Amino acid sequence: MSDKKDQLESAPQREKPTIVEPPPGTMGTGFFTTSVDQAIGLARKNSLWPLPFATSCCGIEFMSLMSSHYDLARFGMERLSFSPRQSDLLMVMGTIAKKMGPVLREVYTQMAEPKWVLSMGACASSGGIFDSYSVLQGIDRIIPVDVYVPGCPPRPEQVIDGIMKIQELAQNESLRRRYSKEYDDLLTKYKID
Amino acid sequence: MPAFTIKTERDQLTIDKLTERFGADGFTHERLYDTMCFVVPKEHIHDVLRFLRDELDFTFLTSLCGMHFPGLPLELGAVYFLHNMRLGHRIRVKTHVSLKEAKLPTVTDLWPTANWMERETWDFFGIDFVGHPNMKRILNMEDFPAFPMRKDYPLEDPTREDKNDTFFGR
């Protein structure tokens, strides 16, 4: 009997689930002040809606990422958006043929600001092993990319790392960035208006 | 009777029937990789295929694709893979065309399935099938500037930047 009790006591204590840390600010009884930038950054960071643009084996890896074992929902991505108009994060996973290029570009232009792009795997990032006339040698030739995840295919942990990098970007992005001249120039460079 | 003997007999029968109809000069034949292969001049290709379908029961066009042999006077060509379903008998029919006059009569009137196969052959080898109802590219982009399966077309993407001597020792 006493053995059993010991076992129960020695079992590892699960940490209580926590909510996100508040940004730096002033807290008092019943109020909290911080800058709009940081409050909105916090909201954006923890409620990204990803749009999976999965064309090959990286897409299969992504399926395991979003299902229960790796669980993308832990990062505030409970719902995947299959419409570009309601998504913040374009996840390009797999080989993009040159014929597919205009489609991907159209999907990107249909997304509302602010939007981020994650390029998963060697094919999306650089063409990978498909050094061929018919394959786009990296999606950054047609749309701007924020985070590249290397691998062929990357493990789900690597993609989680990439997603956390995107979250960092989303949290720390200035609210004025999307209206800045630099951002305009970037889009002009890609001939997106 | 062993299977290969039956095949040889059927091949011989096909040769005899074709010789009877088109004459011994109308085509050449050879046995390649266990399959009888007929080489027919492009002027007769449609008649030969029609004869094979109607008289010798090759009712099924398994596949159709292009060929390219740089350096030969007739560089380009097409192969028709035919199947006699009733006897389980397969043959190939080849025909050659020159690069300048890369034109062949369509066989979409014999086998409707040839529609996409001929479009693919046009897409990758640039062989024009005269009389085809919808002769345009099927897999590549419509504004693609070349016929990529020809041997003089470079396979690798020329704009790729990460493959240089430092990493690949070329």
Interface residues (C-beta under 8 A of the other chain):
Chain A: K98 K99 S126 G127 D131 S132 Y133 S134 V135 Q137
Chain B: L139 N140 M141 P148 Y153 P154 L155 E156 D157 T159 R160 D162 K163
